């Protein structure tokens, strides 16, 4: 496949409004990651705009796991906004910390619970798609393809990353990097070329974010 087939051809069936929505969501998403690298509280208001747009986009596309993660992002953005406000001296920037053993235990538990919840949503997907009617359908996971299972996995990774970011833990960037790298080819496969480019930028910024946060933490320890 060439560049046109991968990134442009899928948009031939999109309306101008759909392209505008995806472009706007991607732009605010990039802004949100930029502010998070800078440890700036504006990560949350810009992130809320992006995730709210992607809730609609993923719902329309039928990707319930991604819809769920963006809904969770919106809720966690409010939660993180409050936590960062409480731990910021100038109401803009925050101090970062390293995750301890208890934090890792909670992270593992959140990952397992997240996988279970997303699988449960996919289990009921035929019922949801049938306008909440059991007529002529059966509940199972047979309809899930490799992309859906990857959706389950990446959703769980990102949920942990979002929680660790709200807690101001340096290790949150590790989860973003892993999840972003998995999502790039998956989004291209789904025909969301604009969003795949966004996640490539996310990956680069996440690496920079990890380096910046870790350096600040080491400087603070001196």
N, C-alpha and C positions, 0 to 999 in steps of 0.2 A: 504493500500500500504506500502511496505517496502522501505528501503533506495535505493535499486537497482532500483526499479520501478520509484521512484521519481527523482533520480539524474543521474543514469547511463544509463538506458534503452533508453531514448530519443536519446542518442549519438551514438547508434548503426547504425543509418542511416546517421550520420554526416561524412564528410570527415575529414582527418587529418588536412587539411588546415582550415576548419571551426572551429574545436576545438582549433587550434592554435590561430586563430583570436579572438575567444571569451576569451580565457585565457589571451592573451596579452591585450585586451581591459579592462578586469577586473583588471589586475595587475596595469596598468597605472591609472585606475580609483581610486583604493585604494591609490596609491601614491599621487594622486591629492587631495583626502580628507585629507590625512595625512599632506600635506603641508598647506592646508587651516586651519587646527586646529592650526598649528604653526604660522599662519599669514604670511606665506612665499610665495612670489610671484611665486615660482615654481609650485604653484597650477594650474596656467594657461597653461604653455607649456605641462605639463604632462596630464592635462585635455583635451587639444586639440587632443593629440594623441588618447586618449581613445574614445572621442566622435566621431572622424572621423571614427574610426573602427566600432563603433556601428551604425553609419549612414548606412553603408553598410550592417551590420548584420540585422538590423530592416527592411531595404528595401527588402532584400531577403526573410525575414519571412513574409512580408506583413503588419507589424505593423506601419502604417503611422504616428500615433500619436507619437510613440516612435522615429521614424525616424526624425520627425519634432523637437522634443525636443532636440535631439542630434545635429541637425543642428543649433538650437538656442543656445545650449551650446557652440558650436564652435564659433559662432559670438559673443556671450556674453563674452567668454573667452578672445577674442581679446580686446573687450571693457573694461573688467575688468582689463586686463593686463595693459592697458594704464592708467586707473584710479589709480590702485595700484602703478604704477611707479611714477605718479605725487604726490602721497601722502606718499611716502616712503622716509625717510631720508637717508637710506643706500641702497636704490634700491632693498631691499630684504624683509624687514618686514614693516608692516603697523600698524597704530593706528585704533582702532575700535570705533564705535559710537552706540548710541541707536536710534532706529527709532522714529521719531516724528509723529505728527498727519498727516501732509502732506504726509509723506512717506507711512503711512498706507492707506491713500486715494488712492494714486497712485498704491499701491499693490493690493487693491480691484479692481480697474479699470483694471489693467493688468490681474488679474485672470479671470474676466468676458470676456475680449477681447480674452484671450487665449482659453477659453472654446468654444467661438463662432468660432474661426478660426479652431480649431481641429475638431469640429463637421462639419464645412464646408468641410474640407478635406475628412472626412468619407462620406459625402454626395456625393462627386464626385468619391469616391473609385471605384465603378463599371466601370466608364468611364476610370479611370486610369488603372485598371486591364485589361481592354479590349483594351489596347494599344492605348488609346486616340481615341477610336471610339465609336459612339453611336449605332452601329449595334446591334440589339436584346437585348438592355439593357434599363433600366429605372433608373432615378436618385431618390434615396430615402435613408432613414435610416433603412429600414427594415432588412438589412443584418447585422446590428450591434448586437452583443451579449453582455452579461454582462461584458466580458473581455474588449470589445471595449469601453464601457461606463466608465469603471474604468480607461482605458487608457486616456480618455478625462480628467477625474478628476485629475489623478496623473500628467499628463502633465502640467496642469494649476498650480498645486501646485509647481512643480519643476521650472517652468518658473519664478514664483514670488521669490522662494528661490534663484535662480541664480542671479536675478536682485538685490536683497537685499545684496547678497554677494559682488557683484561688487561695491555696495555703501558702503560696509564695516559695515553693520548693524548687530548687535549681533543677532537679531531676525531671521536672515536667517536660523539658525540651526533648529528652530521650524518647518519650512516648510520641511526641509530635513528629519527630524525625522518622521513626519507624512507620507510623501510620501514614504519613504523607507519601513516603516512597512506595508504599503498597497501593495507595489511591491513584497515583498518576496513571499507570497503565489501565487500571480499572475504569477510570473516568473516560479515557479515550475510547475504550471498548463500548461504553454506554452512550457515546456520541456527545459528551459534554467537554468539547475541546477547550473552550474558554476556562472552564473550571479546572481542567487538568493543568493548564499553564499556571493558574493560580496556585495549585498545590506544588508545582515545581518551585515557584517563588517562595512558597511556605517552607519548603525543605531547606532552601538556602538560608532563609531568615532564621529558621529554627536552629541551624548549626551556629549561626552568628549569635543567636540568643543564648545558647548554651555556653558558648565561649565568654560572652559578656557577663552573664550572671555568675559564672564560676570565677571569673577574674575578680569581680566585685566582692564575692564571698571570701576569696583568698586575701584580698586587700584589707577587708574588714577584720580578718583574723590576725593580721600583723600587729 
